[in-house]
Amino acid sequence: MVIRSKAPLRLGLAGGGTDVAPYSDLYGGAVLNATISLYAYATIIPRNDDQIIMVSENDRQVQQHIAGSPLIADGSFVLHKGVYNKILRSFRKYAQKGFELYTYVDAPPGSGLGTSSTLTVAILGAFAEWLQLPLGEYDMAHSAYEIEREDLAMAGGKQDQYAATFGGVNFMEFGRNKNVIVNPLRIRNNYLNELSHNLVLYYTETSRLSSQIIAAQAQNVTNNSKAPIEAMHHLKRQAVMMKEAVLKGDLDGIGSILDFGWRYKKQMTDNISNSNIDNLYDAAIRAGATGGKISGAGGGGFMLFYCPSITRTGVIEALKQYGGYATRYEFVDKGVVTWTIKS
C-alpha cells in the first residue's frame, strides 16, 4: 500500500504580515492569497516492523528511527518529526506502526511561498489518509499551525497552513484566540487567467531565514512602535483593496495596490528589503511593471510583479541581468489532496 498527498504553495497577494501574532491578536489581521501549481508532496509506505525511515528527496537526506516514542525535533526533518509527535500524542493507538516517509517540495526553503507550512500540511494529510484520522479542513490547518508555531516554536503567521489546506483564492481574517475565518472568493475565470498571465513570479536565487524577520516584526508590535504598526494597518487595508479589485475585475488597479503594500511592507522592519531587492523592483518598474512585492516575510526568495498588457516579456528580460529567473505557474482551486494506491 502506498499513501500519497500533495498540498499547493501559495502567493500572498495582500496583507501579508498581519496574520502574525501579536498584531493579529491585538488588532485583527486580513490576508488575500491564492494557491498555485507548485506543490509539497508526501508519500507514506507502511512497514511490517517498528522502523521509521524518513527521506527528503530534495537533498537525499535519510534518517531512521523507532516507532512508538516521541522523536527529538532538532537537526534535519524537524517538520516530519513534529507531525509524527503530534500524531503520536493525539492518536497514540494509531502511531505504533513503522513506515517510510518520502517528501519533496517544488520550491526551495526560504523562498517565500509558504514551503514549510505547506510541507507540514502535506505530511499531516498523508498520515490522515493512512490512519483515517477525523480531520476536517479547519482541524488540519489548525493542527499544522500548532505543530509549527507551538510544538516546534517556529516563528511565523497563520495564513500558509490554511492556504495549503483549503486551496483557491481566499480572503482570510485573523482574530483573537487564534480565530481564523477563511472566505473563498468566486473569481471569474477570465480574471484569474489574466491575473496569472500578468503576475510574474521571479526567483531571486537567494533564500532567507524568515524567522529572524518575523521575530523583528513581532518585537516592533510588542514595543508599540508607531510606524511599523501603522504600516501593518495599511497592509490590512490593502487586503480589502485587493479583494475588491479581483472580484470586480479591476485588474489594471492591481499593480498600484501591490505598490501601495510594498511601500508599507518595508516599514514593518528594516531587513525586509535590501539594495539588490530595491534594484530588482526599480528595474521591473522601468520595464513596464506597475507594482510588485516580495513574497513572504521578505529579505529574498521570490518576488511578484504585475505586468499589464504586453509588458510581461520585457520585464522578464530586464530582470535577467540580476541572475534570477521567472517561474511559470497557474492558479489552482484545490487544497491538500490525498490518495491511496494498493499494490
Stockholm file with secondary structure:
# STOCKHOLM 1.0

chainA/1-343         MVIRSKAPLRLGLAGGGTDVAPYSDLYGGAVLNATISLYAYATIIPRNDDQIIMVSENDRQVQQHIAGSPLIADGSFVLHKGVYNKILRSFRKYAQKGFELYTYVDAPPGSGLGTSSTLTVAILGAFAEWLQLPLGEYDMAHSAYEIEREDLAMAGGKQDQYAATFGGVNFMEFGRNKNVIVNPLRIRNNYLNELSHNLVLYYTETSRLSSQIIAAQAQNVTNNSKAPIEAMHHLKRQAVMMKEAVLKGDLDGIGSILDFGWRYKKQMTDNISNSNIDNLYDAAIRAGATGGKISGAGGGGFMLFYCPSITRTGVIEALKQYGGYATRYEFVDKGVVTWTIKS
#=GR chainA/1-343 SS CEEEEEEEEEEEEECTTTTSTTHHHHHCEEEEEEEEEEEEEEEEEECSSSEEEEEETTTTEEEEEETTSCCCCCSSCHHHHHHHHHHHHHSGGGTTSCEEEEEEESSCTTSSSCHHHHHHHHHHHHHHHHHTCCCCHHHHHHHHHIIIIIISCCCCCSHHHHHHHHCSEEEEEECGGGCEEEEECCCCHHHHHHHHHHEEEEECSCCCCHHHHHHHHHHHHHTTCHHHHHHHHHHHHHHHHHHHHHHHTCGGGHHHHHHHHHHHHTTSCGGGCCHHHHHHHHHHHHTTCCEEEESTTSSSSEEEEECCTTCHHHHHHHHGGGTCEEECCCBCCCCCEEEEECC
#=GC SS_cons         CEEEEEEEEEEEEECTTTTSTTHHHHHCEEEEEEEEEEEEEEEEEECSSSEEEEEETTTTEEEEEETTSCCCCCSSCHHHHHHHHHHHHHSGGGTTSCEEEEEEESSCTTSSSCHHHHHHHHHHHHHHHHHTCCCCHHHHHHHHHIIIIIISCCCCCSHHHHHHHHCSEEEEEECGGGCEEEEECCCCHHHHHHHHHHEEEEECSCCCCHHHHHHHHHHHHHTTCHHHHHHHHHHHHHHHHHHHHHHHTCGGGHHHHHHHHHHHHTTSCGGGCCHHHHHHHHHHHHTTCCEEEESTTSSSSEEEEECCTTCHHHHHHHHGGGTCEEECCCBCCCCCEEEEECC
//
